[in-house]
Amino acid sequence: MTYLLDTDWAIHALGGHPRTVNAIRGLRGSRIVLSWFSVAELYQGAFSSPNPQASLVDIRHFVSGYFVIIPDDDTAEIFAALRAH
């Protein structure tokens, strides 16, 4: 089974929150992916943090452990249309 790790879960995992970390560990053997948008939000948080360089290193390391889903043009267009209304 494939699970999409959203931004909030990624932030909690990066922060070492035990419930989140344990839940993700419980999914071992499953495919866990991140969306491109969540990765962008993590980087945004890093640039807003007190120590951007250290945060960027942590995020790059975290993201490297997951497959990142990149939307195609059709998906991006549908997303934009839905958000516009």
N, C-alpha and C positions, 0 to 999 in steps of 0.2 A: 504494500500500500504506500502511496505517496502523501506526505503531509507538507503543507505550506506554512512555514514559520513566519508569522507576521512581525511587524516592527516592534510592537510591545513585547512580544515573547523574546525577540532577539535582544532588546535592551535589557530585559530581566536576566537573560542568560549571560550577557556580557557582564552584568553587575554581580553575577554569582548567586542570585536568589535561589535558595535551595529547592523550593517547590518546582520552579521552572527547570532548573538544571536536572533534577531527578525525573521530571516528566519527559524531558527530551532524551535522557539516557534510557528511559523505559521504551523508547521507540527504536532502539538499536535494531538493525536488521531491516528497518523500513527506510524508504527514501524520503529525506527531509530536504526541502528546497526553500530558497528565498526568492522573492520577487526583486526585480531590478529596482522598483520603486522603494522597497524597504531598505535595500542597500543604500540608495541615495539619501533616504531619511537618516540612516545611521551616520553617514558621512556628514550630513548637515549638523547633526548633534555633535560630532567630533569638532567641527570648526567653531562651534559655539561653546565648547568646553573651556575650562580654565587652562588646560594643557592640550592644545590641538594635536601636537605631534605625537604625544604618547597615546592619545585616543585613536588617532589614525592607525598607529601600529597595531593596537588591540583589535580594531575593527577589521583591518586587512587580514590579520591572523584568523579571526572568527569566521569571516566570510569565505576564506580559502577552504574551509571544511565542508562547504555546501555547494550544491549546484545552484546557479543563479538563473532564473527564468527571465528571458528578455522578450518582451511582447513584439509581435509583428505589427505592421501598419494597420491591418484590419482591427486588431485588438485595441490599438491606440485610438483609432477613430471611434470605436464603440464607447470606449472609456470616456473620451472627450465629450461625446454626444450626451451620455448619461450624466456627467458632471455638470453640463451646461444647463440642465433643467432641474 
